Amino acid sequence: MTVKNALSRRGFVGGVATAVGYLTFKPGLGLLAQGVGPAHRLAAGAQQPLNEYDSYAKLSFNENPYGPPDSVMKAMTHAFKYANRYGYPDGGIVEEIATHHGVRPENVMIAAGSGEILDVVGSAFASNGKKVVGVDPTFAQVYQHVTSVKGSAFTVPLLEDYRQDIPGLIQATKKHYRDVGFVYMCNPNNPTGRVVTKQEIRQLLDGVPEDTVVLIDEAYHHFVDDPNYATSIPYVLEGRPVIVTRTFSKIAALAGMRLGYAIAPADLIRQMSPFETGTINALVKHGGVAALKDTESQATVKRLTLDLRRKTTTQLQGLGYTVIPSETNFFMVHLRRPVVPVIAEFQQKGVLVGRPFPPMNQHLRVSIGTADEMDRFMVAFKDIMSRPITTAGRGEGRLQ
Ligand SMILES: Cc1ncc(COP(=O)(O)O)c(C=O)c1O
């Protein structure tokens, strides 16, 4: 397989990007907003030269730094001929996803990123006074969206080892049963990178009232090695009220193209469909079909990512820092000092790292980039951490 290099990727977008000359990009806002809501759409309003964006080591959004493989680029380039059409052949993306998972097309909903599916689930099941139950911290977009549609979030803290508290979630769901719209579980969890084991998923599903909708976000599924982890898609086949979400933004390197999906029982998909926007572009539908088939390139990305994660975390541990064991393309390191000023210092050094995740105010989330980006991260880390804590960091880190 070939993971495309930066040069050939530029061949694909280069024309448009060079003509415009600028990207709408403001790292300061973007990195702090990351992970909450549609904030991956980097903060609007500030025009930064394109080469400033290019110059950063981008370790803040858990992206695939290598870009889509040749097979996917070819499919998307071919689909450009539909750019002027509405009713174009879409490559059979829904059917391909269904076949890939051994479900029926009526069990599949596609959207412009799995983030859109999270919003759709929030609107369908937890608006107007209903609650979403889940842990904190996690991928907070779900809680934010539910709040915006006049629902609310009931959150349970992580355990001391940063795993998700299954008995706590069961208890909270039972306690608020009348008001619970759904339970949200990110597996593996963002920002910690820790998995919920298959035994724990069963414990949760058997422990909550049987009609409770459980949304399981498997955005980082493809990076997991832990044999105690398993996808929850078989529960959909059992007919349980389980919605599993997946994305093409991570292992498949299509974050900027926007494609994600849900696998769920057909009656849940029907309840969700009034809230979908249908704003998926022609290119990514074809790119998605190619990506599902290109398992070889995904295996290479996984290997490169896990090798670099091992190398970087070993270096950090060698310096005496504790790292939370991760099963994803990012990890968290305990800084023993407030994270907010450290994030700013990294940015000054041209390295974008993850936003703060309160109450883990001394933990830094770092995405796995290329080997060169990880080297730049380590150089910056050693320099920043060898200096005394800045005054700006005395207060505990707060989300901005
Ligand atoms: C856990 C999790 N879920 C969902 C998403 C949304 O991804 P997308 O909308 O690009 O599919 C992300 C993005 O970072 C994520 O970390």
The ligand as a Gaussian input file, in Angstrom:
#p B3LYP/6-31G(d) Opt

LIG

0 1
 C      -14.840000      10.326000      19.936000
 C      -15.166000      11.108000      18.729000
 N      -16.358000      10.967000      18.172000
 C      -16.707000      11.639000      17.078000
 C      -15.845000      12.530000      16.498000
 C      -16.310000      13.307000      15.311000
 O      -15.600000      12.996000      14.179000
 P      -16.160000      13.266000      12.728000
 O      -17.353000      14.170000      12.847000
 O      -15.045000      13.873000      11.998000
 O      -16.566000      11.912000      12.208000
 C      -14.565000      12.714000      17.036000
 C      -13.603000      13.664000      16.444000
 O      -12.556000      13.959000      16.941000
 C      -14.223000      11.994000      18.186000
 O      -13.037000      12.135000      18.785000

